[in-house]
Amino acid sequence: MEHFEIFLTLLFVSVAGLNALAGWLNVPYPILLVLGGLAVGLIPGMPHIELEPDLVLLVFLPPLLYSAAFFSDLRALREAARALSMTAIGLVLSTTVAVAVVAHEVMGFTWAMAFALGAIVSPTDPVAATSIMRRVGAPRRIVNMVEGESLVNDATALVAYRVAVAAAVGGTFSLGEAALEFVLAAAGGVAIGIVAGWGIAQIRRRLKDPVTEITISLLTAYAAFIPAEELGLSGVLAAVSCGLYLGWRAPALVSPATRLQSYGVWEILVFLLNATLFILIGLQLPVIVDGLEGSPWTEVLGYSALVCAAVIGMRFLWLFTMPYVIRALDRREIQRARRIGWRPRVIFGWAGMRGAVSMAAALALPLETDAGAPLPDRELILFITFALIVITVVGQGLTLPALIRRLDVVEDGSEEEHEELRARYGASRAALRRLDELELEDWTLNDSVERARGIFRFRQRRVKTRAGKIEDDGILEQSLTYQRMMHEVYDAQRRELVRLRNEGEISSAIMRQIERELDLEESRLEV
């Protein structure tokens, strides 16, 4: 591609500008990035950008999956394991079959290409949905389920996709062999991920250098994904299982200094990867349209609408039938306590948006069969996939907040606040208990112990007051006044550091060092 450096610069400028616009309009950034990429791609004279599927699956997908798994709530995923397995496996396969039937019976696809299309459009992308739900205040349980579903359904869809494409290219298919391949790929991928996670944990527990640790964390997803793919196993499940393993063990492996730096690094990296993918999806339209030259547009748009209806309809059909089947078969009290009503299921169903994995899988379709003939209906599959992404990300994304408010599926935040207060109180209690033990040591000074004890007793009183355990004797106002005063003090120190730097009395390196210490101290001021 000519002038690649100019395109790359414009890409990142567009990402930053569209993200800022999304914040100003109060809409999830994936929506504007897809529309922005689409608008840029339609500008006359713009070079056609072909998204390399191997680049997406190898460069973008592993870190995104690993980070989602690493920062997920494993306890919540375990509690919802049955529901998640039903949607991440059962719903994906059901959607694949439903779309395949539509594509074969109505659109005239061969069964192999029909199943390939079904596998391409079946996995969900949680980025836009979860950002909307968190902003609106949807229940944590639904957000966790949307994220948890996406961790596994990519693997289910890609394994089914691989089987279908092999049949389309080679002309042979065996249901027994396909089922065996599915089970082996999934089990092998999980095993590879856990082994990779264990090995990396043994290395990281011996390291104390934040830069080295963060570098290893950035490469960890590939250490699990690539070996699994090379062995013909599920690289997606390898990256996910590795992330879950290391995320659970992270408190014992990661030093405080590394933790402070790595969270910021990962936050920026995940945003850039997601943002780049969504805007590149929008840029694909001119390439896709060129491949459909000569096809009747009424037919193309009609087929796209039909597949979109099948995908969305199958999701709602599944969510409003299978839970009742399970309820009829399993009437244990512990299962009844986990049930959700029809309103949360509507939100969960409408949050099933499609994204980069579907686009990459469509683009990865071979150009020819083993016999040398063009792969049938490849261009039509590309357009249908693109249309589904735009309709779900933009259409469902823009309407999801109104739907959540209309159905009143929101939380007041009291549960999270209760957990926060419990954590703060427990940490303060552990600190006071340890101070009682340290007071007996020869090396501690009594006044130092008493000063520290006063700090944590103050914190306990404040937490008890916020929780309503004791009456407010003015401690909350006292705390807020103290925090306001300390913010002024920290600002004064920073201004003095800048003055000393400007007058040449200290170097910029020393200013940044002390400035970082002040930033860390200020971040410890509790609200």
C-alpha positions as CSV (number, residue, x, y, z in Angstrom):
1,M,0.0,0.0,0.0
2,E,1.4,3.4,-1.0
3,H,1.7,6.2,1.6
4,F,1.1,3.7,4.4
5,E,2.6,6.1,7.0
6,I,0.1,8.8,6.0
7,F,-2.8,6.3,6.3
8,L,-1.5,5.1,9.7
9,T,-1.3,8.7,11.0
10,L,-4.8,9.5,9.8
11,L,-6.1,6.3,11.4
12,F,-4.9,7.1,14.8
13,V,-5.9,10.8,14.5
14,S,-9.4,9.5,13.5
15,V,-9.5,7.2,16.5
16,A,-8.7,9.9,18.9
17,G,-11.1,12.4,17.3
18,L,-14.0,10.0,17.1
19,N,-13.4,8.8,20.7
20,A,-13.6,12.4,21.9
21,L,-16.7,12.9,19.8
22,A,-18.2,9.8,21.3
23,G,-17.6,11.1,24.8
24,W,-19.1,14.4,23.9
25,L,-22.2,12.8,22.4
26,N,-22.3,10.2,25.3
27,V,-22.4,7.2,23.0
28,P,-20.1,4.1,23.1
29,Y,-17.0,4.7,21.0
30,P,-17.4,1.5,18.8
31,I,-20.6,3.0,17.2
32,L,-18.9,6.2,16.0
33,L,-15.7,4.4,15.0
34,V,-17.6,2.0,12.7
35,L,-19.6,4.9,11.2
36,G,-16.5,7.0,11.0
37,G,-14.6,4.3,9.2
38,L,-17.5,3.8,6.9
39,A,-17.6,7.6,6.1
40,V,-13.9,7.7,5.5
41,G,-14.0,4.7,3.2
42,L,-16.7,6.3,1.1
43,I,-14.6,9.4,0.4
44,P,-13.8,9.5,-3.3
45,G,-10.1,8.8,-4.0
46,M,-9.5,7.0,-0.7
47,P,-7.3,3.9,-1.2
48,H,-9.1,0.6,-0.5
49,I,-8.0,-0.9,2.8
50,E,-8.0,-4.6,2.9
51,L,-8.0,-6.0,6.4
52,E,-5.7,-9.0,6.6
53,P,-7.6,-11.7,8.5
54,D,-4.5,-13.4,9.8
55,L,-3.4,-10.1,11.3
56,V,-6.6,-9.7,13.2
57,L,-6.7,-13.3,14.5
58,L,-3.0,-13.3,15.5
59,V,-2.2,-9.7,16.5
60,F,-5.5,-8.3,17.8
61,L,-7.5,-11.2,19.1
62,P,-5.1,-12.9,21.7
63,P,-4.4,-9.8,23.8
64,L,-8.1,-8.7,23.8
65,L,-9.2,-12.2,24.9
66,Y,-6.4,-12.5,27.5
67,S,-7.1,-9.1,29.0
68,A,-10.8,-9.7,29.2
69,A,-10.2,-13.0,31.0
70,F,-7.5,-11.7,33.3
71,F,-9.7,-8.8,34.6
72,S,-12.9,-10.9,34.7
73,D,-14.6,-12.0,37.9
74,L,-13.8,-15.8,38.0
75,R,-16.2,-16.3,41.0
76,A,-19.1,-14.8,39.0
77,L,-18.2,-16.9,36.0
78,R,-18.2,-20.0,38.0
79,E,-21.6,-19.2,39.5
80,A,-23.0,-18.7,36.0
81,A,-21.1,-21.5,34.4
82,R,-24.2,-23.5,33.3
83,A,-25.9,-20.4,31.8
84,L,-22.7,-19.3,30.1
85,S,-22.0,-22.7,28.6
86,M,-25.6,-22.8,27.2
87,T,-25.2,-19.5,25.4
88,A,-21.5,-19.7,24.5
89,I,-21.9,-23.2,23.1
90,G,-25.5,-24.1,22.7
91,L,-26.7,-20.8,21.4
92,V,-23.7,-20.4,19.1
93,L,-24.3,-23.8,17.5
94,S,-28.0,-23.2,17.3
95,T,-27.5,-19.9,15.6
96,T,-25.0,-21.5,13.2
97,V,-27.6,-24.1,12.3
98,A,-30.5,-21.6,12.0
99,V,-28.5,-19.3,9.7
100,A,-27.3,-22.3,7.7
101,V,-30.9,-23.5,7.0
102,V,-31.9,-20.0,5.9
103,A,-28.8,-19.7,3.7
104,H,-29.3,-23.1,2.1
105,E,-33.1,-23.1,1.6
106,V,-33.7,-19.4,0.8
107,M,-30.4,-18.1,-0.6
108,G,-29.3,-21.2,-2.4
109,F,-25.9,-21.7,-0.6
110,T,-24.3,-25.1,-0.5
111,W,-24.6,-26.7,2.9
112,A,-20.9,-26.2,3.6
113,M,-20.9,-22.5,2.7
114,A,-24.2,-22.1,4.6
115,F,-22.7,-23.5,7.8
116,A,-19.6,-21.3,7.2
117,L,-21.8,-18.3,7.2
118,G,-23.6,-19.4,10.3
119,A,-20.3,-19.9,12.2
120,I,-19.1,-16.5,11.0
121,V,-22.1,-14.5,12.3
122,S,-22.7,-16.5,15.6
123,P,-20.1,-15.1,18.0
124,T,-20.8,-11.9,19.9
125,D,-18.6,-8.9,20.7
126,P,-19.1,-7.4,24.2
127,V,-17.2,-4.0,23.8
128,A,-20.1,-1.7,22.9
129,A,-22.7,-3.6,25.0
130,T,-20.8,-3.6,28.3
131,S,-19.7,0.0,28.0
132,I,-23.3,1.0,27.6
133,M,-24.6,-1.2,30.4
134,R,-22.0,0.0,32.9
135,R,-22.8,3.6,32.0
136,V,-26.5,3.2,32.4
137,G,-26.2,1.1,35.6
138,A,-27.3,-2.3,34.4
139,P,-27.0,-5.1,37.0
140,R,-23.5,-6.5,37.3
141,R,-24.8,-10.0,36.8
142,I,-25.9,-9.2,33.2
143,V,-22.7,-7.4,32.4
144,N,-20.6,-10.4,33.7
145,M,-22.7,-12.7,31.6
146,V,-22.3,-10.7,28.4
147,E,-18.5,-10.6,29.0
148,G,-18.3,-14.3,30.0
149,E,-20.3,-15.4,27.0
150,S,-17.9,-13.6,24.6
151,L,-14.9,-15.3,26.2
152,V,-16.0,-18.8,25.0
153,N,-18.3,-18.3,22.1
154,D,-15.5,-17.1,19.8
155,A,-13.8,-20.5,20.3
156,T,-17.0,-22.4,19.6
157,A,-17.7,-20.4,16.5
158,L,-14.2,-20.6,15.1
159,V,-14.0,-24.3,15.6
160,A,-17.3,-24.8,13.8
161,Y,-16.1,-22.3,11.1
162,R,-12.9,-24.3,10.5
163,V,-14.9,-27.5,10.0
164,A,-17.3,-25.9,7.6
165,V,-14.6,-24.2,5.5
166,A,-12.7,-27.5,5.3
167,A,-15.9,-29.1,3.9
168,A,-16.5,-26.2,1.5
169,V,-12.9,-26.3,0.2
170,G,-12.4,-30.0,0.1
171,G,-15.9,-31.2,-0.5
172,T,-16.1,-33.8,2.3
173,F,-17.8,-33.7,5.7
174,S,-18.2,-36.1,8.6
175,L,-20.4,-35.2,11.5
176,G,-18.6,-37.7,13.8
177,E,-15.1,-36.3,12.8
178,A,-16.4,-32.7,13.2
179,A,-17.7,-33.4,16.7
180,L,-14.5,-35.1,17.8
181,E,-12.4,-32.3,16.4
182,F,-14.6,-29.8,18.3
183,V,-14.1,-31.6,21.6
184,L,-10.3,-32.1,21.1
185,A,-9.7,-28.5,20.0
186,A,-11.6,-27.2,23.0
187,A,-10.0,-29.5,25.6
188,G,-6.6,-29.1,24.1
189,G,-6.8,-25.3,24.0
190,V,-7.8,-25.2,27.7
191,A,-4.9,-27.5,28.6
192,I,-2.4,-25.5,26.6
193,G,-3.6,-22.3,28.3
194,I,-3.3,-23.6,31.8
195,V,0.2,-25.0,31.1
196,A,1.3,-21.7,29.6
197,G,-0.2,-19.8,32.6
198,W,1.5,-22.0,35.1
199,G,4.9,-21.7,33.4
200,I,4.6,-17.9,33.1
201,A,3.6,-17.7,36.8
202,Q,6.7,-19.5,37.8
203,I,8.8,-17.0,35.9
204,R,6.9,-13.9,37.1
205,R,7.1,-14.9,40.8
206,R,10.9,-14.6,40.6
207,L,10.9,-11.2,38.9
208,K,10.9,-7.8,40.6
209,D,11.5,-5.5,37.6
210,P,8.2,-3.8,36.5
211,V,9.3,-3.2,32.9
212,T,10.2,-6.9,32.4
213,E,7.0,-8.1,34.1
214,I,4.8,-5.9,32.0
215,T,6.6,-7.0,28.8
216,I,6.0,-10.6,29.7
217,S,2.3,-9.8,30.5
218,L,1.9,-8.3,27.0
219,L,3.4,-11.4,25.4
220,T,1.6,-13.9,27.5
221,A,-1.5,-14.2,25.3
222,Y,0.7,-15.1,22.4
223,A,2.5,-17.7,24.4
224,A,-0.8,-19.5,24.9
225,F,-2.5,-18.7,21.6
226,I,0.3,-19.5,19.0
227,P,1.3,-23.0,20.3
228,A,-2.4,-24.0,20.5
229,E,-3.1,-22.9,16.9
230,E,0.1,-24.6,15.6
231,L,-1.2,-27.9,17.2
232,G,-4.6,-27.5,15.6
233,L,-6.2,-26.7,18.9
234,S,-8.3,-23.7,20.0
235,G,-6.0,-20.7,20.5
236,V,-9.0,-18.7,21.7
237,L,-9.6,-21.0,24.6
238,A,-5.9,-21.2,25.3
239,A,-5.7,-17.4,25.7
240,V,-8.8,-17.3,27.8
241,S,-7.8,-20.1,30.2
242,C,-4.3,-18.6,30.5
243,G,-5.9,-15.2,31.4
244,L,-8.3,-16.7,33.9
245,Y,-5.5,-18.6,35.6
246,L,-3.1,-15.7,35.9
247,G,-5.8,-13.3,36.8
248,W,-6.8,-15.4,39.8
249,R,-3.1,-15.8,40.9
250,A,-2.1,-12.2,40.1
251,P,-2.3,-10.8,43.7
252,A,0.4,-13.2,44.8
253,L,2.5,-12.8,41.6
254,V,2.5,-9.1,40.8
255,S,4.4,-6.5,42.8
256,P,2.6,-3.2,43.8
257,A,4.9,-1.2,41.5
258,T,4.1,-3.4,38.5
259,R,0.4,-3.4,39.3
260,L,0.3,0.4,39.3
261,Q,2.0,0.6,35.9
262,S,0.5,-2.5,34.1
263,Y,-3.2,-1.5,34.6
264,G,-2.6,1.7,32.8
265,V,-0.6,0.0,30.0
266,W,-3.3,-2.6,29.5
267,E,-6.2,0.0,29.5
268,I,-4.6,2.0,26.8
269,L,-3.6,-1.1,24.7
270,V,-7.1,-2.6,24.8
271,F,-8.6,0.7,23.8
272,L,-6.3,1.1,20.9
273,L,-6.7,-2.4,19.7
274,N,-10.5,-2.2,19.9
275,A,-10.7,1.3,18.4
276,T,-8.4,0.3,15.5
277,L,-10.4,-2.8,14.7
278,F,-13.8,-1.0,14.7
279,I,-12.6,1.8,12.4
280,L,-11.0,-0.8,10.1
281,I,-14.3,-2.6,9.9
282,G,-15.9,0.5,8.7
283,L,-13.2,1.0,6.0
284,Q,-13.9,-2.5,4.6
285,L,-17.2,-1.5,2.8
286,P,-15.6,-0.3,-0.5
287,V,-13.6,-3.5,-0.8
288,I,-16.7,-5.6,-0.1
289,V,-18.9,-3.6,-2.5
290,D,-16.4,-4.0,-5.3
291,G,-16.7,-7.8,-5.0
292,L,-20.5,-7.7,-5.4
293,E,-20.4,-5.8,-8.7
294,G,-23.2,-7.1,-10.9
295,S,-25.3,-8.5,-8.1
296,P,-28.9,-7.2,-7.7
297,W,-28.8,-4.9,-4.7
298,T,-32.4,-5.6,-3.7
299,E,-31.5,-9.3,-3.4
300,V,-28.2,-8.6,-1.5
301,L,-30.0,-6.3,1.0
302,G,-32.9,-8.7,1.4
303,Y,-30.5,-11.6,2.1
304,S,-28.7,-9.4,4.7
305,A,-31.9,-8.5,6.4
306,L,-33.0,-12.1,6.5
307,V,-29.7,-13.2,8.1
308,C,-29.9,-10.4,10.6
309,A,-33.4,-11.4,11.6
310,A,-32.3,-15.0,11.9
311,V,-29.4,-14.1,14.2
312,I,-31.3,-11.8,16.4
313,G,-34.5,-13.9,16.4
314,M,-32.6,-17.1,17.3
315,R,-31.0,-15.4,20.3
316,F,-34.3,-14.3,21.7
317,L,-35.9,-17.7,20.9
318,W,-33.1,-19.4,22.8
319,L,-33.3,-17.1,25.8
320,F,-37.0,-17.5,26.1
321,T,-37.2,-21.2,25.7
322,M,-34.1,-23.0,27.1
323,P,-34.4,-21.4,30.6
324,Y,-37.9,-22.8,31.0
325,V,-36.7,-26.3,29.8
326,I,-33.9,-26.2,32.5
327,R,-36.4,-25.0,35.1
328,A,-38.6,-28.0,34.3
329,L,-35.7,-30.4,34.6
330,D,-33.8,-28.9,37.6
331,R,-36.0,-27.6,40.4
332,R,-33.4,-27.4,43.1
333,E,-33.6,-24.4,45.4
334,I,-30.0,-23.3,44.6
335,Q,-31.0,-23.1,40.9
336,R,-34.2,-21.2,41.6
337,A,-32.2,-18.5,43.4
338,R,-30.1,-17.9,40.3
339,R,-33.1,-17.3,37.9
340,I,-33.6,-14.0,36.3
341,G,-36.9,-12.5,35.0
342,W,-37.9,-11.7,31.4
343,R,-36.7,-8.1,31.6
344,P,-33.0,-9.0,32.1
345,R,-33.3,-11.6,29.4
346,V,-34.5,-9.0,27.0
347,I,-31.5,-6.8,27.8
348,F,-29.1,-9.8,27.5
349,G,-30.6,-10.7,24.2
350,W,-30.4,-7.2,22.8
351,A,-26.8,-6.9,23.9
352,G,-25.7,-9.7,21.5
353,M,-23.8,-7.5,19.1
354,R,-21.3,-8.7,16.5
355,G,-17.8,-7.4,15.9
356,A,-14.3,-7.9,14.7
357,V,-14.1,-11.7,15.0
358,S,-17.0,-12.1,12.6
359,M,-15.4,-9.7,10.1
360,A,-12.0,-11.4,10.3
361,A,-13.5,-14.9,9.9
362,A,-15.4,-13.7,6.8
363,L,-12.3,-12.2,5.3
364,A,-10.3,-15.4,6.0
365,L,-12.5,-17.4,3.7
366,P,-10.3,-19.0,0.9
367,L,-10.6,-17.6,-2.6
368,E,-10.7,-21.0,-4.2
369,T,-11.6,-24.6,-3.5
370,D,-9.1,-27.4,-3.7
371,A,-10.3,-28.1,-7.3
372,G,-9.3,-24.5,-8.3
373,A,-12.8,-23.2,-8.7
374,P,-13.8,-19.9,-7.1
375,L,-15.3,-20.3,-3.6
376,P,-19.0,-19.8,-4.1
377,D,-20.8,-16.9,-2.5
378,R,-17.7,-15.5,-0.8
379,E,-18.4,-11.8,-1.6
380,L,-22.0,-12.1,-0.5
381,I,-20.9,-13.6,2.9
382,L,-18.6,-10.6,3.3
383,F,-21.4,-8.1,2.7
384,I,-23.9,-9.9,5.0
385,T,-21.3,-10.0,7.8
386,F,-20.6,-6.3,7.4
387,A,-24.3,-5.5,7.4
388,L,-24.9,-7.5,10.6
389,I,-22.0,-5.8,12.4
390,V,-23.3,-2.3,11.5
391,I,-26.9,-3.2,12.3
392,T,-26.1,-4.7,15.7
393,V,-23.3,-2.3,16.8
394,V,-25.0,0.9,15.6
395,G,-28.7,-0.1,15.8
396,Q,-28.8,-2.1,18.9
397,G,-26.0,0.0,20.5
398,L,-28.0,3.2,20.2
399,T,-31.2,1.7,21.4
400,L,-29.9,-0.4,24.3
401,P,-29.7,2.5,26.8
402,A,-33.4,3.4,26.2
403,L,-34.4,-0.2,26.5
404,I,-32.6,-0.6,29.8
405,R,-34.3,2.5,31.2
406,R,-37.7,1.5,29.7
407,L,-37.6,-1.9,31.4
408,D,-36.0,-0.5,34.5
409,V,-33.2,-3.1,34.6
410,V,-30.8,-1.0,36.7
411,E,-29.0,-1.2,40.0
412,D,-28.7,1.6,42.5
413,G,-25.1,0.6,43.2
414,S,-25.8,-0.4,46.8
415,E,-24.4,-3.9,46.4
416,E,-21.1,-2.6,45.1
417,E,-20.9,0.1,47.8
418,H,-21.6,-2.6,50.4
419,E,-18.7,-4.7,49.1
420,E,-16.4,-1.7,49.0
421,L,-17.2,-0.8,52.6
422,R,-16.7,-4.4,53.7
423,A,-13.3,-4.5,51.9
424,R,-12.1,-1.2,53.4
425,Y,-13.2,-2.3,56.9
426,G,-11.6,-5.7,56.5
427,A,-8.3,-4.2,55.3
428,S,-8.3,-1.7,58.2
429,R,-9.0,-4.5,60.7
430,A,-6.1,-6.6,59.3
431,A,-3.8,-3.5,59.6
432,L,-4.7,-3.0,63.2
433,R,-4.2,-6.6,64.0
434,R,-0.8,-6.6,62.4
435,L,0.1,-3.4,64.3
436,D,-0.7,-5.1,67.6
437,E,1.7,-7.9,66.6
438,L,4.4,-5.4,65.5
439,E,4.1,-3.5,68.8
440,L,5.8,-6.4,70.5
441,E,8.8,-6.3,68.1
442,D,12.1,-4.7,69.3
443,W,12.6,-2.6,66.2
444,T,9.3,-0.8,66.3
445,L,8.8,2.5,68.0
446,N,5.8,3.0,70.2
447,D,4.9,6.5,68.8
448,S,5.1,5.1,65.2
449,V,2.8,2.3,66.0
450,E,0.3,4.6,67.8
451,R,0.4,7.1,64.9
452,A,-0.4,4.3,62.4
453,R,-3.0,2.8,64.7
454,G,-4.8,6.2,64.8
455,I,-5.0,6.4,61.0
456,F,-6.6,3.0,60.7
457,R,-9.0,3.5,63.6
458,F,-10.1,6.7,61.9
459,R,-10.7,4.7,58.7
460,Q,-12.8,2.1,60.6
461,R,-15.0,4.8,62.2
462,R,-15.6,6.4,58.8
463,V,-16.5,3.1,57.1
464,K,-18.9,2.2,60.0
465,T,-20.5,5.7,59.6
466,R,-20.9,5.3,55.8
467,A,-22.4,1.8,56.4
468,G,-24.9,3.2,59.0
469,K,-23.4,1.1,61.8
470,I,-22.7,4.1,64.0
471,E,-24.1,7.7,64.1
472,D,-22.2,10.4,62.2
473,D,-20.4,12.5,64.7
474,G,-19.0,14.7,62.0
475,I,-16.4,12.3,60.8
476,L,-17.5,12.3,57.2
477,E,-17.4,16.1,57.0
478,Q,-14.0,16.0,58.7
479,S,-12.8,13.5,56.2
480,L,-13.9,15.5,53.2
481,T,-12.4,18.7,54.7
482,Y,-9.1,16.9,55.2
483,Q,-9.1,15.6,51.6
484,R,-9.9,19.1,50.2
485,M,-7.1,20.6,52.3
486,M,-4.6,17.9,51.1
487,H,-5.5,18.4,47.5
488,E,-4.5,22.0,47.9
489,V,-1.3,21.0,49.6
490,Y,-0.3,18.6,46.8
491,D,-1.1,21.3,44.2
492,A,1.2,23.7,46.1
493,Q,4.0,21.1,46.1
494,R,3.6,20.5,42.4
495,R,3.8,24.2,41.6
496,E,6.9,24.5,43.6
497,L,8.5,21.6,41.8
498,V,7.7,23.3,38.4
499,R,9.2,26.6,39.7
500,L,12.4,24.8,40.8
501,R,12.6,23.1,37.4
502,N,12.0,26.3,35.5
503,E,14.7,28.2,37.4
504,G,17.2,25.4,36.8
505,E,17.6,24.3,40.5
506,I,16.4,20.7,39.8
507,S,16.3,18.6,36.6
508,S,13.2,17.5,34.8
509,A,14.0,13.9,35.8
510,I,14.0,14.8,39.5
511,M,10.8,16.8,39.1
512,R,9.0,13.8,37.5
513,Q,10.2,11.5,40.2
514,I,8.9,13.6,43.1
515,E,5.8,14.4,41.1
516,R,5.0,10.7,40.7
517,E,5.4,10.2,44.4
518,L,2.9,13.0,45.1
519,D,0.5,11.6,42.5
520,L,0.6,8.2,44.3
521,E,0.1,9.8,47.7
522,E,-2.8,11.9,46.4
523,S,-4.4,8.8,44.9
524,R,-4.6,7.3,48.4
525,L,-7.0,10.0,49.6
526,E,-10.3,8.1,50.0
527,V,-13.6,9.6,49.1
